[in-house]
Amino acid sequence: PPSTIIDPPNPATNYNEEKDELGGYASVDRVGKIDIKMKIPHPGEVNRARYMPQNHFVVATRGPSEEVYIWDLSTHSSFPTEGAKPGPNVICKGHTGEGYGVAWCGIAGDENKGRLVTSAEDNTVCLWDVKQALKDGKSGTVVHPEATFKYHTDVVEDVDWHNRDPNMIGSCGDDKLICLWDVREGKRDMPIKIVKDAHDGDVNSLEFHPINEFLLASGGSDKVVKLWDMRNLKSPLQTFEGHTDQVYTIHWSPFNESILASCSADRRIALWDLSRIGMEQTPEDAEDGPPELLFLHGGHTSKVNDFSWNPNYEWCLGGVSEDNVMQIWSPAEDVYAEEGDYEDDDDEEEEEEEEGVTEKKKKGDLATKQRTEILGDDELE
């Protein structure tokens, strides 16, 4: 199949030498390509897609329909025949409006496999178990929700499943609410915790911390990301300011428990470092944003709808924008490296320089190394 270039034809090259920041594509027109390995017909556009943590071949998608589709990629051909119609393995019917929110339960244990929650414009959250339907192996099997959670009074934008507690889920919506729910029978009528006016506008996204069982992050149309402690939800622990338009999605780093990323309608993906909160800044540094704002990726030329951390490469991310462009990137190593990381190697570097190769060059810049490994672009080396 033809390769898909991940950059637009005329990328914006806005590298700021004075600030040593890269906001575009440096001096190259294309940094790599992605070969399409599989295509599956889908009913309408894809609002969101999430794979099952216990089985990456199983993917849940949301589209313009009120239905939620479950696909077992291992049962589909790599490329459809001409005129092929969509054939999801499982169709989840229960919502009465389209939506974006979908989250699998990623906690280990066979009892958690195949469980997911979704949200929609019908103001509800639905709980599903598709394990048996997938096991049956029939195409188009219809599944109805185990439970429907009703408390929100407006569109429910996002949902997430707690990473430690298999009974806890979270939801957020245009009613400015963050709700925490217990999914066990008999406890589903009301949220166990409610945060009113969590943001000054729609709450577009929330995600539980992957390690700390008490931390929760949220992003809203008020342009900020907030950090919450579930033991005291009266006010946020921290408010991250740096975006200039509404925040669409947030995700914690799978490798660094202090790193959080967010994407926005301002065409930026921001990396935040909780360990830098409260650090002293020079007036010059303060002009670039708060100390916890680690990096702003400015390569996209349209609103960034969604993004993902690469689970195999520590500082590699992929983002998608409204102009149908996907970018895979990582910040330069000096963005996240601690001061003094290379001081101990000064003597070694001097020796290597005499031989014409510095230690840093020998190791290779981490960002470049990752791009090369992922994209197979020899020109980057």
N, C-alpha and C positions, 0 to 999 in steps of 0.2 A: 504493500500500500504506500501511497505518497506520504512523505514526512510532513508534519505540521510544525511550522516555525512558531516558536513561542513568543516572538517579539513582533510588534507592528511594523509595517513597511518603513515608516519614518520615525524611529524612536527619538524621544526627546533627550538630548545629551546635555544635561544640566549639572555637570560636576563642578562643585564649588571648591576651587583650589585653596582659597583663603581659609575656609572652614574644614577642609579635608573631608567633605561629605559627598557621597555619590547619590544623586537624585534621579538618575536615568540609567543609561547603558554604557557609560564611559565612552571609549572611542571606537567601539566595535558596533557594527550594524546588527549582528546576531551573535549571541553567545552559545547557541546550541539548537538542537532540534529534538522533537519527541516523535517517535514512531508509534503510530496507533496500532495496538495489538488486538483490539477487540471493539466491535461496534454492535450495539443492541438497539433495535427500534423501541422508542418510548412514546407513550401517549402524550403528545404535547411537549412543551419545554420542561426541563428538569429544574425545579426550584432548589432542590437539595438532594444530596446522595451521601449515605453513611454506611460503611461496611460493618458487619458484625465482628466484634473483637475476637471472639472465639473461632471464627471461620471467615477469613477475608474474602472468600468466594461468594458469600451471601451479602447482598447490598439492598438497603431500603432506600426508596426514592419518593420524592414528593413532586407533583406537577400541578397543572391548572385544575385537575379534577379533585374532588373531595376524597378520592380513594388513595390509599397508601400501597405502593407496589413493592413486593419482595422478589428479588432475582437471585437465583443460584447460578452464577456465571459458569460453573463447571458443566451445566446441562445445556448451554447455548453454544451455537457455532461462533467462531471468531468473527465472521463477517456475514451479515444477513444476505439472503438472495434478494434480487430485485423485486420490489413490491411486497416484501415480507411484512406482516402485521405484528404489533407488539404482543408478546406472550409471557407476561410475568408468571412466575411460579406460584405466587400467593398474592391475592388481592384482599387488602384489609378494608372492610366497609363498616363505617360507623360515624364518621364525620359528615357534616352537612355543608362544609365549605372547604376551600383550598387552604393550604398552609405551608409553613417552612419547617417548623419544629419536628425533629426526629432524633431520638437517642436510644441506643442499645444499652442493655445492662451488661457491663463488661467484667463483672465480678466472677471469679472462678467458681466452678461447680455446675454440674449438668442441669440442676434445677433453674439456673439463671440463663442458660443458653436459649436463645430465641425469644427472649423477652425484650420488648421495646415500648417506648412511650412516644406519642405524637401530639401536636397541638395544631389548631386551625383557627380560621376566621369565625367559626361558630362559637367562640368563647369557651371551648372545652379542651380538656386533655384526655386522651384515650390510652388505655393500657392494653397491650396485645401479647399473645404468646403464639408464635408461628412455628415452634419446634416440630410439632406433630404434623402440621401441614407440609412442611419441607420434607419430613421423613417419608410421607406418603408418596412423594415424587410425582404428583399429578400437576399438570399445568393449569393455572387459573383457579386454584382452590380458593374459595372464599372463606375468610375468617372474620369473625365479629369480635368486638372488644370485650375483654374480661371485665373492664370497669370504665366508667366515664366520670371524670372529675369536673364538677361544676362549682365555680365560685367567681371566676373572672367575669367582668361585665363588659369586656371589649375583646378585640382580637388577641389571642394568645400567640405571641411571636416565637417563643423558644421554650424548649424543655431540656432537662439534663437528668441523668441518673447518677446518684452518688457513687463514688468509686470505692467506698468501704462498706457502706450500709446498703444491702440489697433491697431494703424496704423503703428507702427514701428517694424521692424525686423532687425536682424543682421546676417551677414554671414562671414565666414573666410575660407581660403584655402591655397593650396600649392603654390600659387602665392605671398605669404607673405602679402596678403591684408586682412584688416577688412573693410567690407562694411556695412553701415546702409542704410536701404531702407524704403520708404513710400509705403505701400501696396495699397493705394487708386488709383482708376482709374485715368489715366492721369498723374500719377507721378511715374510710374513704369519703365520708360525707363533707368534711371540712378540712381545710389545710391545718397542719399542726403549728405552722408559724406563718405570719403574714407581715410583709413590709409594705406599708402604705407610702405613697409618694417616694418610692425608691429613687426615682430620677425626676427631673423637671421636664417630663415628657414621656413618650413611649419608651418602654424598656425592651430593647430589641434582642438582647442576648444575655445568657447567664451560663456559667460553667463552674462546677465544683472543682476544688483543688485536687490534683491526682494523689497527693501524699497526705497533706494536712486535712484531717477529717472535719475541721471546723471552718475552713476558709471557703469563700464563695466570691466569684467576681461577676460583675454585670456591666453591660454597655448600653447606652441609651441615645435617644435623639437629641439630648442636651449636650452632645459632643464629648462626654466624659466617660471614663471607665471607673467603676467603684469596686473597692475591696471590702468584703463583709466578714464579720466573725459571727457565726450562727449561734454562739452562746449569748450574744448581745446585739440584736439587730435594730436597736433604737437609732443608731447612726453608723455610717460606714467607717471602717478603720482608716481608709485613705481614699482620696479622690484624685484620679490621674487626669491632668489637663494637658492637652497637646494637639488634639485633633481640632479642625476648624469646621467640621460638619458632623452629622450624626454618625454614631458608631454602630456598625451592622453586626459584627461577629467578634467574639473573643475566644482565645484558646491558650491554655497553659502549655508551657514547654514540657515535652515528655522526658527531658534529660536534666533540666535545671529547675528546681522547685521554686526559685525566686524569680523566674522569668515568665512574663505574660505578654501575649501579643494581641493586637486588635486591628481590625480593618474598618475603613470608614468611607463615607461618600465624598470625602475630601481627596480621594485617590491615593491615600497613604496607608501603609501598614506600619504600625508602631510597635516597637519592642520596649517593654518596661522591665526594670530590675528592682524588685522590692528591697533588695539589700542596699540600694543607694538612697532610699527615702531618708530625708533629713541631712544628707551630706552637704558640707559647705561648698559654695560655688563662688567663682569670681564673677563680677558684674558682666564680663564678656560671655562667660559660659551660661549665665542666667538668661541671656538674650535668646539662646537656642532652645530654652525650655527647662523644666524642672530637672533636678539631678537624677530622678528615677527614669526619665525618658532616655533610654539607651541608644535608640536608633530609629530613624524614619526612612522607610523605603518609599521613594517617590517615583518609581519607574512607570507605574500605571498611568494611563491617559484617560481613564474613566473611573466611575465609582467602583470600588472594590467590594464585591458582594460576599465573598467567602475566601478562606485560605486554610491551609493545613501545615502543620509541622511534619517534616519527614521523620518517621519513627526509627530510621536507621542512621541518619546523619545528623549530628547534634545541632548544628546551626543552619540547617537548610529548610527553607519554606517554599511553598507553592501558593500562588494567589490567582484568583480569577476576577475579571472585571466585566462591567456591563457591555463593553465593546467586543466581547467574546475573545478576549486575549488571556492566555494563561502564562504566568511568569514563574520560573523556578530560580531562586536566588539564595544567597547567604551573605551576611555582612562581612566586611573585611575583618581579619583576625584582631586587629588593634582596637576594634570597637568594643569587644568584650574581654580581651585579655587584661589581666590585672597588671598594674604597674609593678615593674621589677621582675616580671616573668622571664625576661631575657637577660637581666643583669648578671646572673650567675654564669651565663654563657658568653660573656664579653670576651674572655681570654680565648675561648675555643673559637669564637667568630674571627678573632684577629688571625689565629693560625690558619683557619680555613680561607680567609681572604687572601693570604699569601699564596695559597694554591689556586686562587681564582674562583673559589666557590665559598660563599658564606654559609654558615650553619642554617640561617633562616631560609636561604634559597634551597639548600639541600633538603630541608624538611618540606619546603613548599608551603605557600600560604594556604591555610586551612580552607578558606572559601574557594580558592582556585582548585585545590585538590578535590573538593567535594563536587564542584561543577564538572570537573574532568571525568571523575569516576561515574557520575550519574549520566552525563550527557554524551560522553565519549568524544569530546571536542579536543583534538590534539593541538589546535592552534592556541589554546589557552595556556599551555605549558611553556 
